[in-house]
Amino acid sequence: MRILIISDSHGHDSNVRKAIQKEAPLDGLIHLGDSQGSEEHIQQMAGCPVYMVAGNCDYFTDLPAVRFVEFGKYRIMITHGHHYYVSVGPQDLLEEAKTNGCNIVIYGHTHRPLMDDTDGEVLVLNPGSISFPRQEGKHPSYMVMEIDEAGEAHFRLNYL
């Protein structure tokens, strides 16, 4: 199973298309908010189930702020993160994920990729921004979650 994880496209869908084409075939796509009106277009491009949440720049949307999805043995909390003060760190988000029985929490908002397993209980992930990166080098980034035949999840951070 292969899941594409993106965030913060801000209506600039050309990089979304590039990531989809590069990683196809996909079994799912997670968008962590700030699609800015591109929800339907992204769903059409993906060609697979799409799981989206609203970001702080997603005005006039009925997307939820938080979703819980399950892939294999993993319960995953997905959110944009701005309601959890992720700009100062993922602590509040991590506690919310634990409260909801999640093994993994994935968020966006900061435009900086992160893979943090130091908690030991919940894996914290951020794919960065597919359109407006803020990390050193400023390369658009995304993640891929692959679940192998043994049911184990593996995550890969990629740059366009």
PEMOJO-V627604 format. One line per field, one symbol per residue. psi: psi as a letter, one per 40 degrees, with the letter a starting at -180 (. if undefined). A space follows every 10 residues. Layout:
psi=???
This chain:
psi=hhhhhiifdf egeddddddd ddeiiieihh hfifefeedd ddddddfihh hiiiieegif ieiidiihih hbehhhhhid edeefedeie ddddddddde fidihhibde fhihhhedde dhhhiheahe dgieihdfhh iiihhhhade ehhhhhhii.
